[in-house]
């Protein structure tokens, strides 16, 4: 393998949504703060719009929206040191097979890194085995690392790829109450939890009721996306449409923008199970994990068992401010002192190897002949991991398609303009 030239690493990030772009780009920066960053946005229903990208404000040296086949061709032609795959499990699996096939016969290949964007609360074995085959699989906490090793051990797959780290977007100033501004409660919504309209109306009604009970407080509803936009999950009952029927008082505000900036003015974070809770806990902000709809695996709030953060809106109305158990936060990647050292060490060690073996996913035509071909076919690849000629990806819904058609040809230019000019304006607007 030719010796890598000294200097900043060259990292290609493959992402399929705005949230996953954020995770992948920040992971790349954790590996090397000075890395050259090339973004490949997988074309699909959740491909981030220029507005979403501008709002995140994470610059890249190059950015393009591509199909699976185009990404495989481009990644094969590039001289990246590291490829970070920041996608859903099935897409990760398809890319592992596709890249393995595309890099066949090359004298050298990049180091491949993947992981989870947030809390791993469902489909642990399914999602983790779909990621098996990457050189580095990131676990966002000591607890995740233990669970990941148990899964790989359980199927006889090597555990050496698992690296304990933390969510790369944890950061920000430590919380200090500011008596110069109103006490601020932020309800961080999620696009998929809860799903049904009745449960969402309940949460919104209680949020609005809290604002009425406490007119001296400011109550923010932190939204993920505007109607017609998709994040990692499809949102069928957007909160901004539901809230209008509740006639909220003036101290309720709907806000978009960077979560870190919203947390800068938050005194109490309320959510069902959003990763915003981990950001809040990392800063030491009182954080309430809602029990109004129960503590259930389907909601993901069971992840916080033992944290000391569970509370209902009744308790919040009465002034309860949950304080997290420090032993729980330490075990769940919230308070680690230097969580990225293992990641950097692992990547640099692999880059120094004379030769890297071919990518070897757990799922093959021998281990999963009735499963793997379907996963690959959904992403336009044949059982060998080669692009299928003439494959057309499933189109998004009518609204998503209209948005995508409008912005596709100008995504790169709009992104550059957005980070430099539009993002500051969006942040100033802040609310609907």
matplotlib code that plots the C-alpha trace (Angstrom):
import matplotlib.pyplot as plt

x = [0.0, 1.5, 2.4, -0.1, 1.1, 1.5, -1.1, -4.8, -6.9, -9.2, -12.6, -15.7, -19.0, -21.9, -25.2, -28.9, -30.6, -29.9, -29.4, -27.1, -25.1, -24.6, -23.4, -21.1, -19.5, -18.9, -17.6, -15.1, -14.1, -13.6, -11.2, -9.3, -10.4, -8.4, -9.7, -10.7, -14.4, -16.2, -20.0, -22.0, -25.7, -27.6, -30.6, -33.9, -37.0, -34.9, -32.1, -31.5, -32.7, -30.5, -32.5, -31.8, -28.1, -27.8, -29.4, -26.9, -24.1, -21.4, -19.3, -17.8, -15.0, -17.3, -20.9, -23.0, -26.3, -25.9, -27.5, -26.0, -24.4, -22.9, -21.5, -19.9, -18.3, -17.1, -15.8, -13.8, -12.2, -11.3, -8.3, -10.0, -8.2, -11.5, -15.1, -17.7, -21.1, -23.8, -27.0, -29.7, -28.7, -29.9, -28.1, -24.9, -25.0, -25.6, -22.7, -20.4, -21.0, -20.9, -17.7, -16.1, -16.9, -15.9, -12.5, -11.7, -8.2, -7.2, -3.7, -5.2, -8.6, -9.9, -10.8, -14.5, -16.3, -20.0, -22.3, -25.5, -26.8, -28.5, -29.9, -30.0, -33.3, -34.8, -33.7, -30.3, -29.3, -30.9, -29.2, -25.9, -25.4, -26.3, -23.3, -21.0, -18.2, -17.0, -13.5, -14.8, -18.3, -18.9, -20.6, -21.8, -21.3, -19.8, -23.2, -23.6, -20.1, -21.0, -24.3, -22.6, -20.0, -22.7, -24.4, -21.3, -20.1, -23.5, -23.2, -19.4, -18.5, -15.2, -15.7, -12.5, -14.2, -16.3, -14.9, -16.4, -16.9, -19.7, -22.2, -20.1, -22.5, -22.3, -20.8, -21.7, -21.3, -22.1, -25.5, -25.7, -29.1, -29.5, -31.8, -31.7, -34.0, -37.3, -37.1, -37.3, -38.8, -38.0, -40.1, -38.0, -40.3, -39.4, -40.6, -41.5, -42.2, -45.1, -46.6, -50.3, -52.2, -54.0, -50.7, -49.1, -52.1, -51.9, -48.2, -48.9, -52.0, -49.9, -47.1, -49.6, -51.3, -47.9, -47.4, -50.8, -50.1, -46.7, -47.1, -43.7, -42.0, -41.1, -42.1, -40.4, -41.5, -38.3, -39.3, -37.1, -38.4, -40.9, -43.9, -42.9, -39.3, -38.1, -35.5, -34.4, -38.1, -41.3, -43.5, -47.2, -48.7, -46.4, -46.6, -46.7, -50.0, -51.5, -50.6, -52.7, -56.0, -54.9, -54.7, -51.4, -50.7, -48.0, -45.3, -45.4, -43.0, -42.3, -38.6, -36.4, -32.6, -29.6, -30.4, -27.2, -28.3, -31.7, -30.1, -28.1, -31.3, -33.0, -33.5, -35.5, -35.5, -38.6, -38.9, -40.1, -36.8, -35.0, -31.2, -31.6, -31.9, -28.3, -27.1, -29.0, -27.6, -24.1, -24.4, -26.0, -29.4, -32.4, -33.9, -37.3, -38.1, -41.9, -43.9, -47.3, -47.6, -45.9, -42.3, -42.3, -39.8, -41.9, -41.3, -37.6, -37.8, -37.0, -33.4, -33.4, -34.2, -32.0, -31.2, -33.4, -35.0, -38.5, -41.3, -44.9, -46.3, -48.2, -44.9, -43.3, -46.3, -45.7, -42.1, -40.1, -36.6, -35.2, -31.5, -29.6, -27.8, -24.0, -23.3, -26.0, -24.6, -21.1, -22.2, -24.2, -21.6, -22.8, -20.0, -16.9, -13.7, -12.0, -14.5, -12.8, -9.3, -10.2, -11.7, -8.7, -6.3, -8.2, -8.3, -4.7, -3.6, -5.6, -4.1, -0.6, -1.3, 0.6, -2.6, -6.2, -8.2, -11.3, -14.4, -16.2, -19.8, -21.4, -24.3, -23.2, -25.0, -23.9, -25.0, -28.2, -29.2, -32.9, -32.3, -29.2, -30.3, -33.4, -31.5, -29.1, -31.9, -33.7, -30.6, -30.1, -27.4, -27.3, -26.2, -22.6, -22.8, -22.8, -25.1, -28.2, -28.4, -31.4, -32.4, -34.6, -34.9, -38.3, -39.6, -40.6, -44.2, -45.8, -44.6, -41.1, -40.8, -41.8, -39.2, -36.6, -37.2, -37.0, -33.6, -31.8, -29.9, -28.8, -28.2, -24.4, -24.6, -27.5, -25.6, -22.6, -24.7, -26.8, -24.0, -22.5, -25.6, -28.9, -28.1, -27.5, -30.9, -32.7, -31.3, -32.4, -35.9, -35.9, -39.7, -42.9]
y = [0.0, 3.4, 5.5, 8.2, 11.7, 13.7, 16.4, 16.6, 13.5, 13.4, 12.2, 11.4, 11.5, 9.6, 10.7, 10.2, 12.9, 16.2, 14.5, 11.9, 14.5, 16.3, 13.2, 12.1, 15.5, 16.1, 12.5, 13.4, 16.5, 14.4, 12.1, 15.1, 18.7, 19.8, 17.1, 17.9, 17.1, 15.8, 15.2, 12.7, 13.1, 10.0, 10.9, 9.8, 11.0, 12.4, 14.1, 17.4, 20.6, 23.7, 25.3, 22.3, 22.2, 26.0, 25.7, 23.0, 25.3, 22.6, 23.6, 21.0, 21.4, 19.8, 18.6, 16.8, 14.9, 11.4, 8.1, 4.9, 4.0, 7.5, 7.4, 4.1, 5.3, 8.6, 7.0, 4.5, 7.3, 9.4, 9.2, 9.5, 8.3, 7.7, 7.1, 7.8, 6.1, 7.9, 6.2, 3.8, 0.2, -1.2, 1.5, 0.9, -2.8, -2.0, 0.5, -2.0, -4.6, -2.0, -0.4, -3.8, -4.7, -1.3, -1.4, -4.9, -5.1, -1.7, -1.5, 0.5, 1.5, 4.0, 3.1, 2.8, 4.1, 3.9, 4.0, 5.3, 8.9, 8.8, 6.6, 2.9, 1.8, -0.6, -3.2, -3.6, -6.9, -6.0, -2.6, -3.7, -6.7, -4.5, -2.3, -5.3, -5.2, -1.6, -1.2, 0.9, 0.7, 3.5, 2.9, 6.2, 5.1, 2.3, 0.8, 0.7, -0.8, -3.6, -4.3, -4.2, -6.7, -9.0, -9.0, -9.7, -12.4, -13.9, -14.6, -15.3, -12.1, -10.3, -7.4, -5.6, -3.1, -1.6, 1.6, 3.4, 7.1, 9.6, 11.5, 14.0, 16.9, 16.9, 20.2, 23.7, 25.8, 24.4, 25.4, 28.4, 30.0, 33.5, 35.6, 38.4, 36.5, 34.5, 30.9, 29.0, 25.5, 23.8, 21.0, 19.1, 17.3, 14.2, 13.4, 9.8, 9.6, 9.5, 8.9, 9.2, 12.5, 11.9, 11.5, 14.5, 16.7, 15.5, 16.6, 19.9, 20.6, 20.0, 22.2, 25.0, 24.4, 24.7, 28.1, 29.3, 28.1, 29.9, 33.1, 34.3, 31.5, 31.3, 28.0, 26.9, 24.1, 23.1, 21.8, 19.6, 20.4, 22.5, 20.9, 19.1, 18.4, 15.1, 14.2, 10.7, 9.8, 10.8, 13.1, 12.6, 14.9, 18.0, 19.8, 23.2, 22.3, 20.8, 23.6, 26.3, 24.7, 25.1, 28.9, 29.1, 32.1, 34.6, 33.0, 29.9, 30.1, 27.7, 27.6, 26.0, 26.5, 24.8, 22.8, 24.0, 27.6, 26.8, 25.0, 28.2, 29.8, 26.7, 26.1, 22.9, 20.6, 18.4, 15.5, 12.0, 10.5, 12.9, 12.9, 16.6, 15.1, 13.9, 17.3, 18.9, 16.4, 16.9, 20.6, 20.0, 21.4, 20.0, 17.4, 15.8, 12.6, 12.5, 9.6, 11.0, 8.3, 5.6, 4.3, 2.0, 0.6, 1.9, 5.5, 5.0, 6.6, 3.3, 4.1, 6.6, 4.0, 4.8, 8.3, 10.0, 12.1, 10.7, 13.2, 13.9, 17.3, 17.3, 17.2, 19.8, 22.1, 21.8, 23.0, 19.7, 20.0, 16.5, 16.0, 13.2, 10.5, 11.0, 7.3, 6.9, 9.8, 8.4, 5.0, 6.5, 8.6, 12.0, 12.9, 11.3, 13.3, 12.3, 10.1, 10.5, 9.3, 5.6, 6.6, 8.7, 6.0, 3.2, 5.2, 6.2, 2.6, 1.3, 4.0, 2.9, -0.7, -1.9, -3.3, -3.4, -6.6, -6.5, -5.4, -8.4, -7.9, -10.5, -10.9, -12.7, -14.9, -17.8, -16.5, -14.8, -15.9, -15.1, -11.6, -9.9, -9.9, -8.0, -5.4, -4.9, -4.8, -2.0, 0.1, -0.7, -3.4, -6.9, -9.8, -9.2, -5.6, -4.1, -1.3, -2.6, -0.9, 1.4, 1.2, 4.0, 4.6, 4.9, 8.5, 10.5, 11.7, 14.5, 17.3, 15.8, 15.3, 18.9, 20.2, 17.8, 18.7, 22.4, 22.3, 19.4, 21.2, 24.0, 22.1, 22.7, 26.4, 26.9, 25.1, 27.3, 30.5, 29.2, 28.6, 32.0, 34.1, 32.3, 30.5, 33.7, 35.0, 31.8, 31.9, 35.5, 34.6, 31.7, 31.4, 31.2]
z = [0.0, -0.9, 2.1, 2.8, 2.3, 5.5, 6.2, 7.0, 6.2, 3.3, 4.5, 2.4, 4.3, 2.7, 4.3, 3.6, 5.7, 7.4, 10.8, 9.4, 7.6, 10.9, 12.6, 9.8, 9.3, 13.0, 13.3, 10.5, 12.4, 15.6, 13.6, 12.2, 12.9, 9.8, 7.5, 3.9, 3.9, 0.8, 1.1, -0.9, -0.2, -1.2, -3.4, -1.8, 0.1, 3.0, 1.1, 3.0, 1.4, 1.1, 4.0, 6.3, 5.4, 5.9, 9.3, 10.4, 9.2, 8.8, 5.8, 3.4, 0.8, -1.8, -1.8, -4.3, -4.4, -6.0, -6.5, -5.0, -8.3, -8.7, -5.1, -5.7, -8.9, -7.4, -4.2, -6.3, -8.3, -5.3, -3.1, 0.3, 3.4, 5.3, 4.3, 6.9, 6.1, 8.0, 6.8, 7.9, 8.4, 5.1, 3.2, 5.2, 4.2, 0.6, 0.6, 2.3, -0.4, -3.2, -2.0, -1.5, -5.1, -6.4, -4.6, -5.7, -7.1, -5.9, -4.2, -1.3, 0.0, 2.6, 6.2, 6.5, 9.6, 10.5, 13.6, 14.9, 14.8, 18.2, 20.9, 20.0, 21.5, 18.9, 16.4, 18.0, 16.4, 13.1, 12.8, 14.2, 11.9, 8.9, 9.9, 10.5, 7.9, 8.4, 9.8, 12.7, 14.2, 16.7, 20.0, 21.5, 25.1, 27.3, 27.6, 23.8, 23.4, 25.8, 24.0, 20.6, 21.6, 23.0, 19.6, 17.6, 20.1, 19.9, 16.1, 16.2, 14.5, 15.6, 18.0, 17.1, 14.9, 17.9, 19.2, 22.2, 21.7, 22.2, 20.0, 18.1, 18.6, 22.4, 23.5, 24.4, 27.5, 30.9, 32.1, 34.4, 35.3, 34.0, 36.1, 33.5, 31.2, 31.6, 32.8, 29.5, 29.0, 25.7, 24.4, 21.8, 19.4, 17.3, 13.8, 14.6, 18.3, 19.1, 15.7, 16.1, 16.1, 19.5, 21.4, 19.7, 20.5, 24.1, 24.4, 22.7, 24.8, 28.0, 26.7, 26.0, 29.4, 31.1, 29.4, 30.6, 34.2, 34.1, 32.2, 33.6, 31.7, 28.0, 26.4, 23.2, 20.9, 19.1, 15.6, 13.4, 9.9, 8.0, 6.4, 3.2, 4.4, 5.7, 8.2, 9.1, 9.5, 7.7, 9.8, 9.0, 11.7, 11.9, 15.2, 13.6, 11.9, 15.1, 17.5, 15.7, 16.9, 20.5, 20.5, 22.4, 24.5, 23.6, 25.7, 23.5, 20.5, 17.7, 16.9, 14.3, 14.2, 15.6, 18.8, 20.4, 20.1, 21.5, 24.5, 25.1, 26.4, 27.9, 31.7, 31.4, 28.4, 28.0, 25.5, 24.9, 23.9, 21.6, 21.4, 22.4, 25.9, 25.7, 24.5, 27.4, 30.0, 28.7, 29.6, 33.0, 32.0, 34.0, 31.6, 31.8, 29.9, 29.6, 31.1, 30.0, 27.3, 29.4, 29.5, 26.5, 24.0, 21.1, 22.4, 23.1, 26.6, 28.2, 27.2, 30.2, 32.9, 35.8, 34.7, 37.3, 34.5, 34.2, 34.8, 33.8, 32.7, 36.0, 37.9, 35.6, 36.2, 39.9, 39.5, 39.4, 37.8, 37.3, 38.0, 36.2, 38.1, 37.4, 37.3, 34.5, 32.5, 32.7, 31.5, 28.6, 27.0, 28.3, 30.6, 29.1, 29.5, 26.2, 24.3, 20.9, 21.6, 20.8, 17.5, 16.4, 17.6, 15.7, 12.5, 12.6, 13.3, 10.3, 8.1, 9.1, 8.1, 5.0, 3.6, 4.6, 4.0, 1.8, 3.6, 5.0, 6.0, 8.2, 5.8, 2.6, 0.1, 2.2, 5.6, 4.5, 1.0, 1.6, 3.0, 1.6, -2.1, -1.2, 0.8, -2.1, -4.7, -2.8, -3.2, -6.9, -6.5, -7.7, -5.4, -6.3, -5.1, -8.6, -9.7, -11.6, -15.0, -15.4, -11.7, -10.5, -6.8, -5.2, -5.6, -2.6, -1.9, -3.9, -1.5, -1.1, -4.9, -5.6, -3.1, -4.5, -8.1, -7.3, -5.4, -6.9, -9.7, -7.4, -4.2, -4.0, -4.8, -2.5, 0.3, 0.0, -0.1, 2.7, 5.1, 4.5, 4.1, 4.7, 8.0, 10.0, 8.8, 9.6, 13.1, 13.6, 12.4, 14.9, 15.2, 13.2]

ax = plt.figure().add_subplot(projection="3d")
ax.plot(x, y, z, "-o")
ax.set_aspect("equal")
plt.show()
